[in-house]
Every structure is written in C-alpha cells, then in structure tokens.
Amino acid sequence: MPAPILHFGATVLCAHGGQAMPSAPSPRVTVSGMPIATIASPYGVAGCTFVPTGGNGPCATAQWSVGAVRVTSLGQPVAIMTGLATCVPTGTPLLPVAAQTRAVAT
C-alpha cells in the first residue's frame, strides 16, 4: 500500500511524545525541499516524557526496521508513514504524525 515518504521536516513522535528526527537524512532525494529519510538512518529522540523505571530510561534513539519495498535512496529503503520503527531503550514504536503528501512509496 502506498504511503507518504518521511522527510527531514516530518513530524515523528515516540510513544511518549518526544520529537524524533533523522540523524543522517539522504541528501540525494528531496521532497518538499527537504532530504528524505531512509531506514538505515537512526532517529534521535528529544523530549521523551517516559519516567525511568528499573533501568529502562526515556527514549533516546530509534531505528526503522520496515520501510518502502520498491523505492530506495542510495541503496536503502526509504522511510514511510506506515513503516515500523522501535525506540531504544524502551522498545516502543515511533509514530509518524504528519509528512508531505505529494510523494508516496510502496
């Protein structure tokens, strides 16, 4: 199913409301004038409100495990709104909230 491609300006949150941004977007492809994200690029998470319990602190980073199947940039699948990413160290998902809608990928 086609889904919007995530780019540097997309709103992506951790499950606790922290803002997530790609640490190394792919400069080769841009949408809405901003570089896109691939699943190889880790996301940094800032402002996670999760209270540390039992050594499991707030979300610090996240990594995509599922992205586009047919669309790649520099050999890596692009990150899409329906993809799957997991935060470290909590194991909770990233939640894409808003992204550009002109370019989609499957």
N, C-alpha and C positions, 0 to 999 in steps of 0.2 A: 504494500500500500504506500503510495507516495506521501511524503511528509516534508514540511519546510526544513531547509538546511539551517543549522545553527551557525551563527557568525559571532564575531567579537562583541557586537552590541546586543546580542540576545539576552533576555532575562532568564537566568537559570538559577534556581534556589536549591539548597539542601532541604531535607525534610523538616529541619528546624528553623528555616527562614534565613539562613546565611546565603549571601550572594556568592555565586560561583562564576569564575571567568577562566577561559583557556589560557594556559601559561605560554603556549607556543602556537598561535594560530598559523594557518597555512597561507603565506602571502601570495602564493601563485594564483589563487582564485579569490575573487571578492564578490560579495553580494551586498547591495545597498551601500556600496563604497567601503565596506569593511571586510577584512580577511575572514575566511570561514574556519571552522574548527574540524579537525579530524579526530578519529577515536584514539589515535596514538598520542595526542596532546593531553597531558594531565590537566585537570582543572584545579585551581586554588580556591579555597572556600574561606570567606571572611565574614565575621559577624554571626557565626552559628551560636544559637542560644542554648544548646544542649548542655545540661549541667553534668559534669563528670561524675560517673558512678563506677566504682570497682575498677578503676584504671582505664575506663573507656571514656576518653576525653571528647571534646567537641569535634565536629567535622573539620578537617584541615585540608584534605585534598580529595579528589575524586577521579576515577578512571572509567572511561566508556568501554564497554565490552561488546555492545551491539550497535551498529550504525547502518549506513546505507549498504546495500548489497551490490548495486550496479554502478554507483558513482564514487570515484576516488579522486584524491588530490595527492600528488607526489607518491602514488602507490598505496595510500592509506584510505580506507573508507571514510567518507565524511560523516560528521555527527549530525543526526536529525532529531526532530522533536519526539519521535516515537521510539528512539533508541533507548538503551539501558546503560546506566552508569551507577557505580557504587562508591559511596563516600568511605574514607578511611579516617579514623579507626572505627566508626560507628556501624558500618555496614548498611546504612540506609541509602535510599536512592536519591539521585538528583532529579529535580522536577523542572523541565523546561516550561516556562510560563508564557513567554512572548518571543517571537522571532519574526524576521521578514517573511512575507508570504509569496513573493514573486518567483523564487526559485525553489523547486522541490526535487527530491531524490527518492529513489526506491532502493 
